[in-house]
Amino acid sequence: MHELLLKDILLDEELMKKYNLTEAMIKRAKLAPPYDHPIIEYLAIIIKTTFESEHSEPTMYNQIKNHLKIG
């Protein structure tokens, strides 16, 4: 479920362009290594850490988008 959140965030057009992410990279994205790109690792760590703090997915999504200043 949290991997879907990661993929949803990565599908943001601005983020994809900024970090040169491909759809194939996003399809392979997961919350554990190996990571195809440093931004995927960064976001995976944020999501895992936030999940451990027991925040809801909408809250995590909004916090991450706000942190990256997208959306």
N, C-alpha and C positions, 0 to 999 in steps of 0.2 A: 504494500500500500504506500509506504513512504518512498519507494523507488518511483512510483507514478508521480508523486509530488516533485521529485527531482527532475524527472523527464518533462513534466509540465513547465517547470521553471526554465529549463534549458531550451524549450521550444520557442521562447520569446524571440521575436525577430531581431530586436536590437541586440540582445545577448548573443545570438547566433552570429550576427555580423561582427560584433566587437571582438569575439574570441575565435572567429573562423570555425565554428562548430558545424559539423555535417549531421544530416539526419541519421546516418549510420552510427556515428559516435553517440548520438542521443539514444538510439535504440539499444545500444550496448551499455549505457550508463547504469550503474548500480551503486549501492552504498558501501561497497567493499572493493578493495584493490583487485585487480589492476585498473587504473583509471586511464582513459584515453587522452585526458587533457587536465592541466592543473586546476582549471575552474570547476571541472566536474568533481575533483577531489575536495576542493574548498567547499562547494555547496553540499556535498555528501557529509562532510564533517559537521557543518552547521546543522543540517537536518537531523543527523544522529544525535548531536548534543542537545538540540532543542527538543527532540522527541523524549530524550531521557529526562528532561525537565518537565515533562507531561503537559506541554502546550498542545492545543488542538491544531489540526492540519491547516485550517483557514488562518489561524494566528501565525503559524510558521510561514505559510505562503506569503502573507502580507509583510511580515518582518523581513524576510529574505528579499522580496521585491523592493521594499523600501531601502534596505541596506545597499542593494545594487543600484538603486535609483532608476528602476525600470518600471514600466506599466503605469 
